[in-house]
Amino acid sequence: MIPLTAAEIAEAVGGRLHNVAGDVIITGTVEFDSREVTPDGLFVALPGLKVDGHDFAESSGARLTLAAREIDAPAVIVPPVGDANHGAMALFGDKDGSGAAVLAALAALARHVAHRLPRLTVVGVTGSSGKTSTKDLIAQVIEPMGPIVAPPGSFNNEIGHPWTVLRADENTRNLVLELSARGTGHIRALTEIAQPRIGVVLNVGSAHVGQFGSREGIAKAKGELVEALPEDGLAVLNADDPLVKAMASRTKARVVFVGESADAQVRAENVVLDAEARASFRLVTPQGDADVKLALHGPHHVGNALSAAAVALELGATPAEAAERLSQAKRVSARRMDVTTRPDGVTVVNDSYNANPESVKAALKSLAEMARQGGRRSWAVLGTMAELGAEHVTAHDEIGRLAVRLDINRLVVVGDQARPMHQGAHLEGSWGEESVLVPDVDAAVVLLRAELRPGDVVLVKASKSEALWRVADALLQEDAR
């Protein structure tokens, strides 16, 4: 963060000083985890489900704390928020609204800092799936073009977004932000913290359809990103997704379409997958063409790479530079198509960070390709896809049927909530033991340990709440023993 006095911070958030002089300067980082506070840093006292950050303010060693009530430590006491901020209150479950108040102050401080950095280019990324992987790709491709800040993992909500903005300082040239939404207006609110000049929309799928009501509702929310772009900005839109392509009419910024469609200005031609589902393709752009050979697993990364290339070209890279950096890019965030092969030849594909119908379909297609090219036996270990509302049964049924159509050899469905997936596989293919429903992770691990053979490839995927990465971890730990 840029250096700020306590008085400047209080003014920015509309708060008052408590146990601290106004000329005290904050030069460290801003943290909401008391264990991460750096010297001369700012601690954000957020309430949690089990503990309250206010109770750790004094022991954190922070030079200053953003707090909703008076504490025995130097602080800026933030003003309360009105009843309108129900979303933030629900995020913390705090009946007194202290979490919402501190969160609003954090956003205000991030907005203040962003306004103080006029040379900063903000790149925003949203979509139903692939946000984190694309954000990681963009960061790697534009890193040689100047100091950059990008969030670790999926820091894309009301907490992680301003926290990431506050990582920027006078030296930062590019700030890459991932924007998520649980409802209409959420992305708009995030763009008001740090206005993006470049906005990337990847896709509109079924993730959170239970909250939005329809894919059209999701499209309305995702399009808030391109609506926030200035006239001299750039909207990077997926030409292969009709709902995303239609967002061109919702922005005053220039539009670049990406994809495999013939009308995409930045497109992929001659896409070829190797035995581990890593894509090679010809990058075609108005500035010239170049060859790309991705090290990332899964054909869905082609679209992600095209979006990253469009951003890099906008910031001054040549097609050859963009292609070279894409070819060198590595997986950064954990549990996203993390491919590990044991000494016995069993390959574990840990894509368990999260799941929605579109991302599960993409992962299954990658699994099928890896098995087909290598002549290997394939296993799909799948759990519940959350937040699908009325579409829950239909969506899980479709995944089970797709597993049959892709000729996946064995389907292991974990948890009774995912039962329609198991039933769909049986109805599609009259399967017997090819699909099995197990009650929990432990049962899945027992089954796999008993039946895996050298050379098998295993995909593990479910919504984050299912913690299905424990299956992948157990298989790799078993190998270590």
PyMOL commands that set and color helices and strands:
alter all, ss='L'
color gray80, all
select helices_A, chain A and resi 6-13+34-36+53-60+86-92+98-115+131-145+160-165+186-193+209-212+215-222+224-227+242-250+301-314+319-328+357-374+389-405+416-429+441-451+464-466+469-480
alter helices_A, ss='H'
color red, helices_A
select strands_A, chain A and resi 4-5+16-18+25-26+30-31+42-44+64-67+75-77+121-126+148-149+174-178+198-201+234-238+254-259+266-273+278-285+288-297+338-341+347-350+378-382+410-414+435-438+457-461
alter strands_A, ss='S'
color yellow, strands_A
deselect
rebuild
show_as cartoon
